[in-house]
Each structure stands twice: as C-alpha cells, then as structure tokens.
Amino acid sequence: MLEKLEYLLALSRERNFGRAAEACSVTQPSFSAGIKQLEDALGAMLVQRTSRFIGFTAEGERVLEWARGIVADTRAMRTDVQTLKKGLNGHLRIAALPVASPMLSLVTTPYHAKYPGVRFSIFSRTAAEILSLLENLEIDAGITYVDEAPPRGLRAVPFYRERFRLVTAPDSPLGDHDKVTWAEVAKVPLCLPATDMQVRHNIDRLLAAAGAEPGPPTLESDSMIVLFAHVRTGRWATVMPDKLAEALGLTQQLRSVPIVDPDATHQIGLLVPKREPSTAIVTALVAEVNAVARSLDHN
C-alpha cells in the first residue's frame, strides 16, 4: 500500500504517467498497474485518464491528502529510527527565497559543526514554489515570508525581519541622502526583481502606497546576483533587502540608503511540517533558526 501511495504522490508532482513512473524507478505499465491496484483496494476511481493523465477525481484528491500524511509520517519514522542507531545524520532539503538564501549560512554553518553527518541541499525558489514543494514532500523546510498565518499542516518559525534599502552609487540621484522615501525612489530609474517574485510584489505595493507612479524598470531579473552586478557598475540603482545587500558586499562605489515613509518590514521565517513528534533533523534546524533569530534581535 505504501508503495502505491508513493506512486500517487509522484503523479501529483509530475502530472504525467511516464515521468511519474520514471521518478519511481519503475516501468510505466507497472506504475499504471500500481495505481489501478490502489483504486481496487479503496473501491474508488482516483485518477481521471484517457491515454494520458487528466487530473484526480474528488476521491483521488482526498486520498492524496491522506497519502501525503501517511508517507510523510513513514519517512519521519524511518529517519528517527536511523537517528537512534547512528546519531543525527541524513539529508536536509531546504528551499529559500532568492532574497533570503544568503542568510542560510548563518544557520547551516553551526548546524553542520554540531551534526557533521547531515548533508544539505539548498534550492532557490519562489514563495509559491516553496509551498508546493513542502506539500509534495520534496523538501523538509522552506525559508519564505511568514507575515500571514501558515497554510494548514505547516508551522512558521520567525527568522529575521526584511527591511528595504535603495542600493545606488554615491554620485547618482539620491546617492548622497541619509534616507529616502518611497515616493523619491519611484522617480529613480531602477532595475528590479522579476514580477513573479514575492519581493517585487512587496516593493510595488510600497511604491503604490506612497502614491508613486514609477516608470517601468530599466531591467528586471529573477536573479539577485544579476541585479547586484548591474548596480555595482555604478550606473544602475535597485531596491534590495538590507540583509541581502550586506551579504553580497557593498563597495566604495555603492551606498545602501534606508527607505522610509513608510519604514516597512516583512517577516522572513522557516516553514516546516506541523508534526508531532517532529523528526530530529528538522527539530535541530528549528533550534538553529531560533538561536540565530535571538542573536539578530540583540544586534
């Protein structure tokens, strides 16, 4: 039964029988037979299909919810048993917003010093992608915005507060200011994060709230490294979270100017499955995030 539930999760992720079978390391006929066996065992059709995958039935969607919980608990149980046998070890998969990725080293470095048997995979993803990956059990934790209550089945752990800065050359417009307003920022030609990134949505809302009507960005990118590389030439300006600007490293050619009116902040946090008992590997991650959060609050 557990193997068939894994098949169902793979089909939910891939939305294609062939790719789902490949992900489960079985042939497509074996995969399709496994789904059919699950349907026979439960006495309900779970998948809408002709010669290809169309979607899940109402019963399939409900079974999918159960499958996520059962598979997640089974994986957690196996991980904990191995921890009891060998100590804390294994594979910790984390997806983070591009703007938050540089902050992860504050967590993973002390974590690895304590538990050298744990290896990490870190992915840069959008907020929507992080939620999807958590839902489909493809990651163990996400670093994203947690200003609002987390979705059902997830727990939020505050990490740090994001504040915005205008990053620009000292001799550029506003470059000699100690602080600037969002209305002033709107008048400067900017290169900005891509429109599908949550940080861009936050920037656009703050500009709109200031009554500003900014012109179209001179450049857009889903890579913060690309934006920063252009700003470092001294010929571009951008709006960037303060922690990211610090992590990327300011030079004499650049200034990071606080943006006020309003002096808005957004909460970045850790999202993990809400499960009791939690796995030891995730519990240790939560402890490290809490420790870093406390040290940042004291600075």
N, C-alpha and C positions, 0 to 999 in steps of 0.2 A: 504493500500500500504506500509506504513512504516514497519508494522509487517513482511510483505513478504520480504522487503529489509533486515531486521534483519536476516531472515532465510538464505538469500543468503550469508551474511557475515559469519554466523555460519558454513555454508557448506564450505566456502573458508578456514576457520580455521581448521575444523575437517577433511575435505576430506572424510567424511563418513556420510551417511544419518542417521544412528542410533545415532551416537554420537552427530551430529548436532541437531537432534530433542531433545535429552536429554538436551543439552545445552540451548535450547529454552523453555524447560519445557513443551513440547507437545509430543503427540504420533507420531510415525514415519508415519503412514497414514495421520495424519493431516498435518505434516510437508511436505510430498511429495505433498499433495493436494495444500498446500500454494504455493509451487514452481511452480506447474502447473498453478495455477491461475495467478501468476505473468507473466508467459510465455504467457498465453492467453491475458492478458491485454496489453502486449507490442507487441504481434504479432510476436514473435520470440522464437525459442528454445534457452534456455540459458545454459542447462546442458546436457553434454553427459553422457548417462547412459544406462546400461542394467539392470541387477538385482542389480548392485552396482554402486557407483559413479566412473566415469572415469575422468572427467575434465569438464571445461567450454568451450562452443563454443566461437567463436570470438565475437559474440553478447553478450554472457554472461560475457566475460572479460570486455567489455565496460560498461555494466550495473553495474558490480561490482565496477568499478571506480566511477560511479555516486552514487552508493549506499553508498560507504564509505563517500563521501562528504555530502550526504543528512542526513545520520544517525548521523555523527559527528556534523553537524550544529544543528540538532534537539536536541541532547543531550546537546550541549553547551547552546542552548536557554533555556532548562529546568533548567539547573544549574544556569544560570544568573537570571532567574525569582525567584528561591528559594533564591538566594543571596539577592535580593532586599527585599524579605519578611522576611528573618531570619538573614541576615548578612552572612559573609563568612563562609561557612561550607560545609561539604561533604567529599568525599573520593578521595584522591590524590594518584594515582598509578604511581610509578617510577621504572624503570628498570635501573640498573647500571652495568658497567663492574666490575668484582671482584676486580680489582686493584683500582677502584675509589670508591667503596662502603664506606670505612671508612671516606671519605671526606664529605659524605652526611650529617653527623650530624652537620657540620658547617652551613648547610642550613636549615635543618628541625627543629633544636632546636629554633632558633629565629623566624622561621615561626610559629611554634606551640605556642610560647609565645604571638605572636600578634593575632593569629587566633586559639584559643583552640577548636573551633568547627570543625576543619579539622582533619581527621584521615588519616594515611599514610599506604600504603602497599609498601614495597621495595623489589624488586626481583634482584637477581644476575644472569646476563645473558651475553652471548657473544655479540659482536658488531652486527653480522648478526641477532641474535635473537631479539635484541632491535629494529632494523629497521622493522622486521616482525611484532613485537607486536604493534609498532606505526601504521603501515599500516593497521592492522586489528582492530584498535581502542581498543586494550586490555590494553593499558597503556596510561597515559596522558603525560608522558615525559620520556626521556632517558638520561643517562649520559654515554657518549661514546667519541671516538676520533672524532674530527671535524677539522682535518688538511685540508681536502678537502671540497669543496662546498657540502652542504647537499643535499640529494635527493629532487626531486620536491615535493612540498607540505609541506616541513619541514623548520623550522628556527633554526639556530645554535646560541647559546649564549656562548661565551668563559667563562670558569670556572677557570682553572689553567693549568700550563704547567708541564708536566711529565718529570722528569729527572731520569736517572738510576744510581743506586748505586750497588756496589759489597758488599753484606752483608755476613760477614765471621767472624771467630774467630780471635782474635789478634795474636795468635801464629801460625796461618795457613799461607800457601803461600800467599803473598801479603797483609796479615793482618796488617803489620806494615807500609804500604805505606800511604802517604797523598792523593795520587790519583793514578789511574791505567789506562792503555789504554785498548781498546777493544781487541787488539792483545794479551795483557798479560792475560786478563780474559779468553780468549779461551784456555789457557794452564792449567787452573784450573779445576779439576773435579767439575761439577755443578749439582745441582738439579734445574729444570726449569719448568715454566708453560707448560701446555699441548699444543700440536701442533695446536689444533683448536682455541686457544685463540689469539686475535689480539696482545696482548703484547708479545707473543712468536714470532710472525712474525716480530715485530719491533726489538726484540733482535737478531734474526737470520740475519736480513738484516744488522744491525750494525756490527755484527761479520764478515759477508761476506765482507762488505765494507772495513774493516780493513785488508783484505787479510788473515784472520784467517781461519783455518780449525779445528774447535773444534771437540773433540770426542763426542760420544753420551752421553747425560746426564745420570748421575748415577741414577736419579729419576725424574719422571715427574708427575705432578698433575694439575688438574683444580681447586684445592683449594689453595689459597694463604696461608691459615691458616696451611695447611699440610706442605707446603714448609717451612714456617717460623718455625714451630715446629721442623722440622728436623735441620734447621740451628741453632736453639737455643741450640742444643746438643753440639755445638762446633766442630762437625765432618763433617759438610756439608757447602757448600757455594752456594749462589744463586745470581741472578741479579734481582733487585726489584726496582720499582719506589720509589723515595725518600719519597714522602708523605705517601705511604703505610708503609714503614719501620718505619717512625716516629709514625704513628697511632698504629701499632702493638706493639711498645715499645722495644727499644734496651736495652740490659742488659750489665753488665760488661764483659760478655762472648762474646759479639758481637761488631763489628765495621761496620759502613756504610761508604764505601770508594767511593768518586766520580769517575765516569768513564769518561775519556776524549779521545780526538783524535779518533773520534770527540766528542765534548761535545754536544750531540744531545738532542733535546727536542721534545715532541709531545703535541699538544693542546688537552686537555680534555674539553668538553663542554656539555651544555644542549641542547637536541633536543626536540622541541615542534612543534605541528602542526602550519603551517603558515596560520593563520585565522584572519580575521578582521570582527567584533570585536572578540578578544580572550576572553575566559572565565575568570572571576575574579580570580578563584582558580589557574589558570595557570599564569595569569599576576602577581599575588603575588609571585609565585615561581620564575619567571624570575627576579623580583625585588630583591629577596633574593640572587640569584646566582650572579647578578651584584654587589650587596653590598659586598659579600664575595670575589669576584674576585678583587674588588678595594682594599680591605684590604690586600689580599695576595700580590698584586703588590707593596704595600707600605712597606711590611716587608722585 
